[in-house]
Amino acid sequence: MKTLSLLNAVATALPTRKLKALGAALGLGISFGVASLPANADQAAGDRLSRLLEPLKTYAADFDQQILDGSGQRLQEAHGKMWLSRPGKFRWSVDAPYRQEVVSDGKEVYLHDPDLEQVTVQPLDERVTHTPALLLSGRASELTANYEVERQQQGARETFTLTPKQADTLFESLKLTFDNERLDMLQMADSTGQRTAIDFNNVEFNPTLEASRFVFKIPQGADVIREQTADNR
């Protein structure tokens, strides 16, 4: 199976497809070494996260993704580029070791696997918008309604841990780390114990992005699989 973790978190809202393995990854070995704030600070943590995210209208960055399985074995490493425009628009492109892309135009999500010549399309419904890959492109005010938020701080670095309030989610916890109030890392743990970390580099905050960046053109000859939400079946 080709696993894409945060990128494939959108795809995991769709039926599973057979995909190629991404290959061996580097270990995470990440430790924050900071103390959590008291539980009564949860609302303040959510408010602080909203204040950090609200000014973020557009975002572009290179990324390095690393994955460990539940036993701590190194699984995968991937590299690529991402762009977002809030609310609801997102493009995540993996360049290596295999090409794959997820694009949200605000109405539909497209998962494109060039090697399989396959495009999977699904409406941007509530379940998909709760996947980690699209959380950042959503409205910050919705975070505290859907997630328990805890905050940790060490110097200029702030880490927010989001735990879904609903049981039907694709991850058990998601961490967003800001350095000097700028997002530079995402970490995710899922129900299988797999852990993923994505470091962002060459970050651009609120750059001017062409609308065409979030328009996906289905390649000629590609196998198109259109999925419907439960409400539309």
Secondary structure, 3 states (H helix, E strand, C coil): CCCCCCCHHHHCCCCCCCCCCCCCCCCCCCCCCCCCCCHHHHHHHHHHHHHHHCCCCEEEEEEEEEEECCCCCEEEEEEEEEEEECCCEEEEEEEECCCEEEEEECCEEEEEECCCCEEEEEECCHHHHCCHHHHCCCCHHHHHHHEEEEEEEECCEEEEEEEECCCCCCCCEEEEEEECCEEEEEEEECCCCCEEEEEEEEEEECCCCCHHHHCCCCCCCCEEEECCCHHHC
